[in-house]
Amino acid sequence: MAQELKSINLVAPAFKGVNTEDSPLAQDPSFAEIADNAVIDKRGRIAARKGHNVLTTDKTELGSESIRAIKEFDRSSGSNIILSVGNNKIFTGTTTLTDATPGGYTVTADNWKIVNFNDKAYLFQASHEPLVYDGTSIVRLDSVSGAAGVVLGNEVCAAYGRLWVTGVGGSPSIVYWSDLLIGHDFSGGTSGSIDVSKVWPDGYDEIVALAAHNGLLIIFGKHSIIVYQGAEAPATMTLADTVAGVGCVDRDTVQYTGTDVLFLSHTGLKSFGRTIQQKSMPISSLSGNITKDIISGLQTENTFFRSVYSPEEGFYLLTFVGQDTTYCFDVRGTTENGSYRVTRWVSTGFASYTRQEDGTLLIGTSEGISEYAGYTDNGSAYRFKYYSPSLTFGDSSRVKILKKLKPTLVGANNATVFMKWAYDFKGTYSTAEFTVGDQITGFYGESEYTTVEFTGGALTNQRSLNATGYGTSIVVGLEADIDGSQLSLQEINVMALMGKLL
């Protein structure tokens, strides 16, 4: 009797991103076990991330260190300037990193928070005198004419016409605010402070980060959150809400999305969404599909956290700098459990980010400042990986004899592609290799129109590969070195003979 041939058509594989929480045997094949150096593209396909093009040509002052923070200084004149930090120095410029650290000022760390406020840029870091940049030079904030009561904080937020500062040594529960539109005066006019040590819902806590949203001042502790309303007039603002059991890990994980605030807690990425009618702020988990990975990363990270939100790319990036691992959360939609679709970027060397006013995403590395663009990492290839969850063809008790793998790729011009498969969680993969040819895109009205497929973009490439071996469950994967051309994985058709019952 002929054996039964079955197929699983993985249309838009990894459409739902990585899932390392559910049992691999019970997973929806729309998830992925691994999706490295990947994004979910606008058509819902897993695709290679973009690379980075280094803009810096002279990084002498940076030495062998990495850019640890970047910020575009938005000037009213319109000629914006890039500020960055690294190697215990503060730089201006992109192509040439010019040391702009004030003379005689000693910098002992590179964990600066930089904000724009009232046509100036302000820099705060724990145990350091704050600095201010007016487009000409960087000076100590306390040296500015009229400066008063300047505090040495680690967190600063520019909102409602003031600077809000916290993280002052010895005062872990105090928030200070400056006089209206005067970022150097913390003791005159309408400046002031508030001690929230008696307000924490779970007893003792320490302030980690600040955020402003819809007239509210959001105070993130390590294990809880406090919300004040009426922050436009801080002397009369009142307590609006408290949230127990959820806090923020690090100030540099907080990002505004326009309608929401994202931050990293000890149990994963959270969304601080507000329902105006109910005057409540429910908190939802956005990293539920990789919770254990996030918690494991938190336990071992000993350097920095860095994040950025890009509406143009549709993602929130969260980087564990010491582990050289970035989680890319697609913010355009959620899966059934309310989590963002997520992929992972590995071995990138990315150490900081900023989104410019025009939407350009800048990245800090040991090579200086880069732009997120193109499909090489400054001329070098990087490896894209996709691996499916275990496939049982609906029957985990029968042997499967894999016969064919038929991947459909979009783009991948001149790339060498490796199709991989393994059985029964053994981790030893067989490989079939093929090379995508030099694809020439046809355009209307040109001579190529009659000789190649007519398309407005990247071409589609389909292959049929013979496979070997047998087992009760199958994992299939695809790897490719991205070296100048985009790649999207449209589908993989997996065909196997159904064998005997075990």
N, C-alpha and C positions, 0 to 999 in steps of 0.2 A: 504494500500500500504506500502510495506516494506521501512524503512528509508535507505538512502544511506550511506554506510560506506566508509569513506575516510581515507587515511593515509598520513602523512608527514614523510619521512625518512630523518632524520637529519644525513647525512653521514659526518663524521669528524666535528661535531658541534664545533663552535667557531674557525673554521679554519682561519677566518679573524680577530680574536681577538675581543676585546671589542669595541662597538660603542655606545657612549652616545650622539652623535650629531644629528643623523637622527631620524625622527619620528619612534617610536617603531612599529607602524602599517605598515610602508612602508619598514621596514628593510629586507635585505637579511637574511634568517635564518642561513647563514654561519657565521654571527656575533653573539656576545653574549652581553647580557645586563650586566651580571656579570661574571667575570672569576678571582676568587681570589685564591692566592697562586698557580698559574698555570703558565705554559709555553706552547708554541707551540713546540711539539717535532719534531724530524727530519722526521717523517712520516706525518707531517701536522695535527696531532691530538692534542686536548687540553689534557694536562697531568699535574699531580702534579709536582710542583717544587721540587728540591732536598732540603734537610734540611741542617743543619750545625752541625758539630762535633767540640766541643770546644777542642782546643789544650792546652790551658793554665790551668795549675794545681795550680799555685801560683800567685794570682792576688792581693796580699796584698797591693802593692803600688798603685794599681788602685782604691782601695776602692769600693764605690758603683757607681762610675762614669762609663762612657762608653769609649771605644777606639774611638777617634774622627778622627784619620788618621793613615794609615799604609803604609809603603813603604819597598820594598825589596832593600837593599843596595847591588848593584852588584859590587863585587870586582874582580880585575884582577886575584887574586889568586884562584878564583872559589868557595871559601867558603862564600857564601852570608849570610847576617845578616838581620833580620827583625827589623826595627825601627817602633815604634808606639808612640802615644801621648794620654794622658788622665789625668784627675785629676790634671791639671797644671804641668805635668811631662812628661819627654821624656824617653821612655823605649827601651831596647834592649831585644831580645829573644822572644820566643813564649810560651814554657811551663812555664817558670818563667819570669815574667815581672820585669826586673832589672832596677831600676832608674838610668839613665845615665845623668840626668840634671847637667850642670856644677855647681860646688860649688859657692855659692854666687850669682847665677843668678836667678832672680825672673820671673816666668812665671805667667801671669794673664789671659790667655785664651788658648784654645786648637785648634785654627784654623790655624795650621801650614800647609804650602805647602812644601813638601819634594821632591827634585829632585836629581838624580845621575849625576855627572859631573867629568870627569877626575879622576876616582878612589876615589872619595869622595862623600859624601852625604851632601847637603846643605839644611838648614831649614830656611824659611822666614815666618814672621807673622807681621801684622801691629803693629807698635809701640814697636816692640821688636828688640833688636840687633840680626842680623842673626847669625846662628850657623853652624858649619861644623863638620862632623864626618869622621874620616879616618880609621875606623875599630878598633881603640883602645879606643878613648875617644871623647866626644863631647866638643868642645870649642867655645868660641865666635869668630866670623869670624875676627873681628878687632884685635884679639890677635895673629893671625897667622903672622909669620915673613914675612915682605914685604907688609902687608895689607895696603891699601890706599883708601881713598874715599868711604868706605863701606856705602851703603845706607840702610835705614830701610824701605824696601818695604813689600808689602803684597802679591805680585805675582812674581814668578820667573819661567823662562823657560830656559832650557839648550838646546842650538841649535847652529849649525855652529861654534863650538869650543869656545863658550862663554856662560856666564850667562847673561840673559836679565832680568832686574828687573823693576817693576813699582809698583804703589800703595803707593808711598811715601807721607806721610802727608804733605799737603800744595802744592804738585806738582802733581795734579791728571791727567795731560796730558803729563808727561815726562816719557820716557823710557830710562833707563840706561843700558849700556852693559860693561862687564868686558874686560880686556886685553885678548888676545888670549891664551886659555888654562890655564889662571890664574884666578880662581874664586874669589880671595880675593883682586884683584886690579881693582878699578873703576876710577882711576885718572891718571894712567901711561900707557905707551906703546900705543896700539891701542884702548884703552877704550874710551868711549864717551857717549853722550846722544843726544836725539832728543825731541823737544817740538812739539807736534802735535796739540796744542790748536787752531792753525789757519787753520788746515786741516779738521776738523770735517765738514761733509757735511751739518749738520743741526744746525750749531752754536755750542753752548757750550755743552760739554760732558765730561765724566770722564772715564779713562781706568779701565776696570774690569779684563780683562784676556789677555794673550798672547798665540800665537800658531805659530809654524813654519811648513811650508809645501812646499816641492819642491822649495827650494831657496827663499821662500817668508816669510816675517814676517807679521803675521796677528795680528792686534791690535783691540781687542773687546772693544768698549765703551758700555755704558748703552743703548744707542739708535742708535748707528751707528757703522760701521766697516771701518777700514783703512787698506790697504794692501801695503806693500813696497816690491819691488823686488830688487835682488842683495844683500840680507842680509848677504851673506858670507863675504862681505866687507862693513860693516855698514857705514863707513865714506862716501861712494859714493853711497849708496842705494838710490833708487828713488821711488817716489809715483807711484804705479801701478793701484790702483783702490780704490774707496770708495763706501760704501753701506749705504744709508740713510734709516732710519725708522726701522732698525733691529739691535738689540744689544744683549748683553749677560747679563744674570741675575747674574751669579756667576761664579767665576773662576773654581770651582770644578765640574762644569757641562761639561767642555770641555774635550773631549776624542778623541784620534786618532784611526782610524780604519785601518790604513795602506794606504788606498787610499782616505781617506776623514777625515774631522774634524766635530764632532757632538758637539752641544752646545745648551743650553736652553735660549730661548729668552722670552720676555714678552708675546708672543702669542703661545709659544709651542716649541717643539724640532725642531731644524733646522739642515740642512746638508749644509756644505760649500764645494760644489763640484766644481772642476775646469775643464774647457774644454781647453786643451792645445792649440788646433789649433786656437781658437778664443781669447785666452788670457783673458777669462772672467770667472767670478766666480758666477754662478747663485745660488740663495738660494731657497731651497725647504722645504716645511713643512712636517714633518714626524710624527706629532701627531695630524693630522687633525680629527681623529675619536674620540678624547677625549679633544678637545681644551678647552671647558668650564671647565672640571675637572682640567686641568693644570692651567688655569688662576685663578680659585678659590683657588687652592693650593698655588699659588704664593702670593695671597692676605693675606693668613693667616699664612704662614710659617715665624717663627721668630727665628729659630735656625740655622741649617746648611742645605746645599744641598750637597749630595755626589753622585758620579757616578762611573761607571767602564764599560769598554768594554771587553768582553770575546769572542775571536774568537772560542774557543773550545766549548762554550755553544751556540754561535750564538746570543748573546743578548747584549744590552746596558741597564744597570740598572740605574735608576734615583730615588734617595731617598729624600723625604721631611722628614728630620730627626725629626723635632719637631712634625710632624703629624704621624710618624711611618708608612708611606705609601711609597711603592716602585712601580714604573711603570717599567715593563719589556718589552722592545721593541725588537721584533725579527728582526734582521738585515739581514736575509737571503732573504728577498723579501718584496715587498710592495703590497698594495691593489690597486684597480683601481684608487683611487684618489691620489696615490703617498705616502700614509701614511704607516708607519710600522705597522705590527700587534702588538697589545699591550695587556698585561694582567696586573693584579695588585697583589701585595703582601702586606698583611696587618698584623699588630701586630707581626712583626718579631723581633723588637728591633735592627735591623741592623743599624749601625751608621757610618760605613766607610768600604772601600774596597781597595784591591790591587790585581793585577794579577801578580803572580810570573813568573819568567823566564821559568819554566817548564809548565806553563799553569794553575797551581793550583790557584783557586780563594780563597783569604783569606778575612774574614769578621770580623769587629770589633763590639763587643757588650759589654754589662755590665759584661759579664762573661769572657771577655778577647778576645783572638784571636781564630777564628774558621776557619774551612775549609768547603767550600761548597761541601757537599758530603752526601751520604746516604739519608734515607727517614724518619728521625726524627729530631726534633730540640733539639739536645743534649739529646736524650732519650725521649723527650716528643712528643706527637702527635700534628699535626696541621691540620686545617680544609681546605679542598679543596672544592671550590664552582663553579658551573656552572649554569647559568640561561639563557634561550633563550630569544630572543625578542618575542613579541606577535605573535602568530600564528593564522591566520584566515582561512587557507586552501583555500585561493583564493577567499573567499566570506565573507566580513566583515558584511554582512546584515543578515546572517543566524545563528541560534543557533547551537552550537556544543555540543554534549553529549560525553564526553571523556570516552572511553571504556578500552583501553589498552595502557600501556607504556612498551616498550621493549628495555631496554638499553643493549648495548654490551660493556663490559669493557675488557681491557687488563691489566693483573696484578691484583692489589687490593687484594693480598693474605691475607685472614683472616679479611678483612675490613668489617665494618658495613656501608652500603650504604643507603642513604635516597633519595628516589625519591619524588619530590615535584611538585605540580601543583596548579595553581590559575587561576581565570577567570576575565576578564574585568578590569584589573588594580586594583583589590581590595586589593592586598597585603596580603591576608589571605590564607595561603597555606595548602592544604591537603598533607598528607605524607604517603608513603608506605615504609616500612623498610625491608631490607634483608641483610643477612650476606654471604659474599663470603667465601667459605670453604678454607681449607688448601690445596692449589694446589701444587702438586709435579710435577716438570718439568721432562719430559722424555728425556733421552740422548741416543744416538746411542751406542750400544755395552754394555749397562748396563741392569741389570735385569728388571729395570722399563720399558724398551722399549716395552714390550709386555702387560703391564698393564695400561699404561696411554697414553694420546695423545703424539705423537712424536713432539717435538718442540725444537727450538734452543734458546728459551727465555721464556718470561712470557706467561702464558696461557690466553686464551680468555674465558670470562664468559658471558653467555647470560641469561637474565631473562625476564619473562612475568608477568606484574603486572596489576591487575585490578584497574581501576580508577573510580571516581564518579563525579557527578556534571555536570553543563552545563553553557554555556555562549557564547558570540559572538566571543571572542578571548581567547586564552589559552597561558599561560606561563608555561614552564616545567623547572625543575631544578634538579640538582643532587649534593648532598653533601656527603663527606666522610672524616673521620679522617684518615690522613696518619700516619701510625705508623709502619714503617719498610719496607714497600713494595711500589714499584712504582705503579702508576695508570694512565692509559690513557683511554680516552673516545672515543671509535671507532665510535659509532652511537647510536641514539635513534630513534626508530620507534614509532610514535604517531598516534594512531588510534581513530577516533571519528565518531559518527553518525551525519549526517547533518540533522538538524531539520527545523522548519518552518522559514519563513521570518519574521523579526520584523517590 
